[in-house]
Amino acid sequence: MSAGSNKIRVYVRTRPTPNFSHDVLKFLPDVKTINVDIKKDIRKGVVNNQPSNWSFKADGILHNATQEAVHDTISRKIISRAMEGYNGTIMCYGQTGAGKTFTMTGATESYKHRGIIPRALQQVFREIQERVNQAITVQISYLEIYNENLYDLLSTMPDCLTSESQMTIVDDPPGVNIKGLSVHLIHNEEEAFNLLFEGETNRIIAAHALNKNSSRSHCIFTIYLESHSRILSNAMYVTSKVNLVDLAGSERLGKTWSEGKILNEATYINKSLSFLEQTILALADRNRQHVPFRQSKLTYALKDSLGGNCTTILVANIFGEVAHIEETLSTLRFASRMRAVATKPVINEHCDPVRMVQKLELEIHLLKQELAMHDILVNRCQITYEPLSDSQIGEINSQVHQFLEGTLDEIEIINIRQLREVFSQFKLVLKTKQKKLYESLFTSDLVIIKREAGLVEIEGQAVGEVDGHGFGIEVAPFSSKPTRVVSYKSIVFSPLFSPSPKKESPGTPSPGKELDSRSLSRMQPLVTSGKDLDGKDTMQREQDVLSTDLNCPDSAGKEEHSRPSSPPNKAVAFEEFKIERGCEISRILQENKSILSEKKRTVKELSLRINNVKQEIDVAKQELEGKRQEREEQGEYMNDGEVVIDEEEFELIVKLKDLKSRYRSDYDTLRDLKSEILYCQQLVEQCRYRLLTEFEIWYNESFLIPEDIQANLKGGGSLRPGLIPVNRVLALEEDDHERFECLQQELLMENPDSVSFYNAKMKIEQRVSYT
Ligand SMILES: Nc1ncnc2c1ncn2[C@@H]1O[C@H](COP(=O)(O)OP(=O)(O)OP(=O)(O)O)[C@@H](O)[C@H]1O
């Protein structure tokens, strides 16, 4: 959180003196402007043409101000903001003896004259008491920079383990830290003051002419604050640090009459202050890319405070006597430059990982309770929400496979975790399939493609074979299939009820498969089981054929002809039969044969086409394999884990897919056509059988069975055609005929339903006897 961009604020504080030069230093009524008017005779050695009037701007002038006023004006607000997470820095700059230490620390022997540090510490603990909703911890450290060396002013404390040599300045974003500097946790004012005074005692002080207690070093007293909310259970907390800096006095070496060690110190002090000034100049110059913080320990240690994310205030301590006007001018110039430096205070907010985990755990616990209550209300008590075990994941994997195979209708979703796992398993299956499919494009085995597509595996078979049943294109000729060869001589009588074709016979179209209805409708079955193709039942069609025969114009005439003394040649009679009495059956047979041969021709053409496609597939696969090898030899391009192929290879893959699609389509057509052919063959056979049977009946009746017996077989007679075996009928004497008639009547009386049974039995016997 940023509080916006600010400039370093500057306050001028004067050391009270009865000899204050009001003529030279004039504070304007706005209490922000200082005019310096130096009379030429005051500035000895100054060239006359140099300016002798200056005007300096400050954010406030604390002339003869009390310690309390100084604290109220300068440090109170910084401490308050530090409690909220903003860093703050207060620096005292000025010539030696101008009152820097007095401002910062104050007179340690006088409570009334205590400086900013003790007052800040007091304010911190008072605010802690007031901020009951915050748990604030306070720590302090006290660093001294003397002759470019770092010293821990609190290292003499019992709990301090740091030695001087271990301290280094570390630029550790977002701030600078003094590694090795002891930081002390304090719980109240008293502990804080103890440490302050301890530090003051350890401060290196060397007396010189201007200040008998002159501090010859830069001191940084730091207060560290960390604030957590007592109300909110969130894991956010703020930290801040307040640097209270008492710089060593700027001085003119000649003026302080320093010599020896003191002179050496003064050199260091002036050097570091000079670097501080250069740093300030660099910070104030917006065009400067580099700010030389590291050229002195002081600037490096104050890197955060100078132009960082910190509220910074400079106290320009001046000693307003005429004798110190040059130092005063120098201090005011420095202060003016400081006012040009921008700072950007930012709240230091952090997240406590431990508290965050605790908070989230608590929230999870509460949500689980809510969920459990919800499940009880909707009768889902058996549901658990723990992470899935390996066996549960395995079960989900199995369910997904069953679902995809169709053996499982649906996967019951019980919770989000399970749902996510289901999707994950689907993804896994999909990726595996994709990988296999891709690989299959480069294999020479067509079988893998068919398996992926859910088609029948035809590995090791000739093209056109189905499941190894030897249904080969141009491989297994139809003639090799068992066909019923009906001998002209073997059939002598037509059964009223011929055996029905088996429903599941190879030649019968499989259920759900539509045959070529146009060509099949032209096929004319003579005998089928139940209903035939045009909806007539078997008995009806049988009667139609018989009636066709009876209606034949020549047949009636033939009956009128006188019977020849000896039976004619059967072959000649058969040819005659086909033209006359059996003309209709013969015509149907010829039509069926013609349809059959047409379908066989189509099969032949289709087989040739399939073989050609197969050859094209083989060629395409060879080319694709060549491309793949070439790609592997030249090194493969990868993109997101996928192999990149060139356009030619892609076109080959597409072509191969197209050819395989055509192959599958033609293959399916061929399979259906083969079923139709087998069915047609059955019809042709049935037709042929019927023709021969009818001929035998006609031939027997016309030339072999005596006429008196035939009279009994006709309508109104006691015997019906086919009821009695011909050989037996022919062998019966008159009495036997009567007895047989009686026996038959008895049997029919006893069991009328036995007619069909005896009828069929007799026909078989008749056929055997004629054979
Ligand atoms: N505002 C003041 N009111 C009363 N006495 C003061 C004030 N400012 C300074 N003094 C006195 O002036 C003397 C010098 O002050 P101080 O030690 O604070 O100067 P300094 O700037 O810190 O000098 P140095 O840089 O040498 O340490 C001290 O004895 C101090 O008590």
The ligand as a Tripos MOL2 file, in Angstrom:
@<TRIPOS>MOLECULE
LIG
   31    33     1     0     0
SMALL
NO_CHARGES

@<TRIPOS>ATOM
      1 N1         18.2220   22.9500   22.4160 N.pl3     1 LIG1
      2 C1         19.0930   22.8700   23.3810 C.ar      1 LIG1
      3 N2         18.7220   23.2270   24.6290 N.ar      1 LIG1
      4 C2         19.6110   23.1240   25.6090 C.ar      1 LIG1
      5 N3         20.8710   22.7310   25.4600 N.ar      1 LIG1
      6 C3         21.2730   22.3700   24.2350 C.ar      1 LIG1
      7 C4         20.4220   22.4380   23.1500 C.ar      1 LIG1
      8 N4         21.0790   22.0490   22.0510 N.ar      1 LIG1
      9 C5         22.3180   21.7550   22.4640 C.ar      1 LIG1
     10 N5         22.4470   21.9710   23.7680 N.ar      1 LIG1
     11 C6         23.6410   21.7690   24.5510 C.3       1 LIG1
     12 O1         24.7350   22.0100   23.7170 O.3       1 LIG1
     13 C7         25.7710   21.1140   23.9150 C.3       1 LIG1
     14 C8         26.1550   20.4610   22.5930 C.3       1 LIG1
     15 O2         25.0900   19.7990   22.1540 O.3       1 LIG1
     16 P1         25.1730   18.3470   21.4160 P.3       1 LIG1
     17 O3         26.1220   17.4770   22.1050 O.co2     1 LIG1
     18 O4         23.8300   17.8430   21.3140 O.co2     1 LIG1
     19 O5         25.8150   18.7780   20.0870 O.3       1 LIG1
     20 P2         26.1520   17.8410   18.8830 P.3       1 LIG1
     21 O6         25.6070   18.5070   17.7210 O.co2     1 LIG1
     22 O7         25.6080   16.5290   19.1540 O.co2     1 LIG1
     23 O8         27.7150   17.8480   18.8640 O.3       1 LIG1
     24 P3         28.6190   16.6960   18.3140 P.3       1 LIG1
     25 O9         28.4040   16.6340   16.8880 O.co2     1 LIG1
     26 O10        29.9760   17.1540   18.6760 O.co2     1 LIG1
     27 O11        28.1820   15.4990   19.0500 O.co2     1 LIG1
     28 C9         25.2530   20.1450   24.8930 C.3       1 LIG1
     29 O12        25.8300   20.3940   26.1590 O.3       1 LIG1
     30 C10        23.7950   20.3620   24.9510 C.3       1 LIG1
     31 O13        23.3010   20.1710   26.2680 O.3       1 LIG1
@<TRIPOS>BOND
     1     1     2 1
     2     2     3 ar
     3     2     7 ar
     4     3     4 ar
     5     4     5 ar
     6     5     6 ar
     7     6     7 ar
     8     6    10 ar
     9     7     8 ar
    10     8     9 ar
    11     9    10 ar
    12    10    11 1
    13    11    12 1
    14    11    30 1
    15    12    13 1
    16    13    14 1
    17    13    28 1
    18    14    15 1
    19    15    16 1
    20    16    17 2
    21    16    18 1
    22    16    19 1
    23    19    20 1
    24    20    21 2
    25    20    22 1
    26    20    23 1
    27    23    24 1
    28    24    25 2
    29    24    26 1
    30    24    27 1
    31    28    29 1
    32    28    30 1
    33    30    31 1
@<TRIPOS>SUBSTRUCTURE
     1 LIG1         1 GROUP 0 **** ****
